[in-house]
Amino acid sequence: MRVKLAEIGSELPLRYAVPFVAVIYGIGLYGFYQVCPVGSECGAGDEPFTFLNNALRTFGLFFSLAEPGHEALRNVWLMAARWIAPCITLFAIFRLFAGHLVAWRRQLQLRGLKDHRLLVGLGESARHLLTTAEPIVIVDRLPEVFAGTHFTNPKFNIMGDGREIKTLSEARITHANSLLIMGGSDSENLDIVTRVSKLRGAGKDKLRVAVRLKSASLVAQLNREDNFVAAKNLDVTAFTLDHIAARVFLAEHSLSEMAHLRGLARVHLVIIGWSDFAHSTILQFLRISPFIGLGSPRISIACENATEILHRIQQQFPALIDETVVLLQGFDILDGPNDQQLSDFEKLDDVSAILVTYEDNEKNAVVGLALRQQTHIANRCFAPIFVRLKSSAALENMLQGKIGRQNDPAQEIISVGQTEKCLSFENIFDLREALAKPFHEAYRKDNSGAVVAALDWNQLPATYRNANIAATDHSAARIVSAGYVVTSGPVLAHGNWQIAEPSAEMEQLAEIIHRAWEIDRRLDGWRYGKIRDNQKLLHPSLRPYDELSDDVKDSDRMQIRLLAKVLHQGVNPVTVFKDCVVAGLGHNALAGGEYEDIRAATKAAMADITAEHVTLVSPLAPGSDTVIIYAALDVLFARKIPFRLLVLQALPWNIVRDEHAAAHGAEASVLEAARSAILEKAGPTAQIIHLEPSGVSDEEWTTKPAFRIAAYRKANLWMAERAQHVLCHLRDGQKALPGGTAEAFALFKKGQAKIHRV
């Protein structure tokens, strides 16, 4: 086995070296005592250092020409002793020297560290942070936490108490760029912050500190305190693991966009079970929920003692009682909901997302699977089910194997909140601050006369800093509300943001910015007051947007201008695109020669459409829809234009498929294959958009034509309200059937979309 010098003395070589050394030493000493028995002239006595004495004697025999005997057996043992024992002795000396050499080398490396990360507390959660390639110094007072942990450079472990000055000095706290505290109790962690502040001293750059606490209420209180957040030499943020997990969950899955795409009046989030994660999700969601065209969100909580939980929430956050912020309702249930309770969820609003979040992972998985089956049987809740799994890869793999990726939110069970995926230095320190700082710097350039709000980020009071971060969190809703698409990467990377001013679009965006700001302030305890008072948490702008003066409204418009500057100044690859919605539909039954004509006309029409990003929209019914969308995808692939495909499902696909097969003599399997081919071609960008009403059975769809007509008209209206271009196959003189293509064409002509006859 090849062993590098720096690795000698590490756990892996020792695992094999220790038994090898023991065996060889045994053979060597056995041979020595065969040659020189105890008590003989060359033997050893009872000295304390007998072992070392024998090794040295053997070493001497190795270089001596004399042989203490002529018997062949003794000569064999003597040769073994001469060769093996001194080699082992040299190996032990070398290993001792190498161990000191490695320790000395690591000390030099540690003393030379600058701009490294310091982690205090290596618990089970913190181990997920060790995957980073950045230099990390790890401090923990329990030696067992380092046992069995294989650190690779550049990671350094120091055993000691993070509250001791000596330990912090050894960890080079004065030269670190960030400190993450994930130790034991909340009081111990806050003690470390105090010690670090004393040791760090006054410097040009503040040390970024994040401290994990278990009390969510304490986190909320501390993050509002200027003395804590913006200390003299520290930039401190308190957090809980549930806060991080909830923020990542909502950043990856926009509940507002889901509701917007389905044409719902508001977001309706149903929470099954209760946990700290659910509490954190509600607070983060409310701050980012305002969206153009959507009213105040509704949150339904279904769990044991839901009434008591709602009472506690409303006591802690009185603003939630105001219906302009959120609509709350509770369902007291012992376990997962039944069919009647599913119906009760949707009596007031269609469900746009379901979150299962009991404290127990296994229970979450069981309830999620049972709930998915119930919604299929009852034709209700056409929404994704999010299941909180803290750290269970086996359960996550089981859910994915059971459901899989089907491009259909109503079919999916999505695991969220996993500690290993959410907990990272980037999610704790870098992302929100990296996005909030450009907002603040752009504001400072345009408002250099402002005394407090335009201070340097390091001197910015907590209330202004939190407002910048909240604005960053809400930036995705602003971008999507304005007709842009975020394809990948950070929300604020780079893009061509252009909003005319003055315009109705600017006013709509300014209003949702004000709503987001108002919710954020109210949740932090602020109230309306004629004169602003930071101590009493009073603010004169905590009123509806229409009641504000134009000067105050312009501060909301300023946020749009700042977002435009940040996007235009981005240096990362473009991830924010202006979207162009292209709708495609036509007749169900086609003659043989029409296929090629439609395909050629579609490609010609698509060649004339210039766009950064295209959203293809279609009911994808058999016939023209399929031909048009397939040809449009060919053009987008050839031109390398980013795109997504939205399939409007106004009524269940199996009803559409079977009716078309019966009416036109087609085979259901052929229709299924054509639809699947398009979804596969579009890949992960394809998504089913459920527009069908909840609770309608297959029998009702078949026996009540009025249901189908209303469903088709709903899909046509969806396209007419959103599309900039329409690819429509319509025969001249075609009779306008209720909900059919001709009726849709007449509706499109009344709108602003450009119509392309194909």
LINFEN-V685406 format. One record per helix or strand of 3 or more residues. SS is the DSSP state (H for helix, E for strand). FROM is the first residue (numbers start at 0). TO is the last residue. If there is no record, write none. Layout:
ss->SS from->FROM to->TO
ss->SS from->FROM to->TO
This chain:
ss->H from->4 to->6
ss->H from->10 to->34
ss->H from->49 to->62
ss->H from->71 to->110
ss->E from->116 to->119
ss->H from->125 to->130
ss->E from->135 to->139
ss->H from->142 to->144
ss->E from->154 to->158
ss->H from->164 to->169
ss->H from->172 to->174
ss->E from->177 to->180
ss->H from->185 to->199
ss->E from->206 to->211
ss->H from->215 to->221
ss->H from->225 to->228
ss->E from->233 to->238
ss->H from->240 to->251
ss->H from->254 to->260
ss->E from->267 to->271
ss->H from->275 to->287
ss->E from->296 to->302
ss->H from->305 to->315
ss->H from->317 to->320
ss->E from->325 to->331
ss->H from->338 to->344
ss->E from->352 to->355
ss->H from->360 to->377
ss->E from->383 to->387
ss->H from->392 to->402
ss->H from->408 to->410
ss->E from->412 to->415
ss->H from->418 to->421
ss->H from->424 to->445
ss->H from->456 to->458
ss->H from->461 to->472
ss->H from->474 to->480
ss->E from->483 to->485
ss->H from->503 to->522
ss->H from->544 to->546
ss->H from->549 to->567
ss->E from->575 to->585
ss->H from->593 to->606
ss->E from->612 to->617
ss->H from->623 to->638
ss->E from->641 to->648
ss->H from->652 to->663
ss->H from->667 to->684
ss->E from->685 to->689
ss->H from->697 to->702
ss->H from->704 to->721
ss->E from->724 to->728
ss->H from->740 to->748
ss->E from->753 to->756
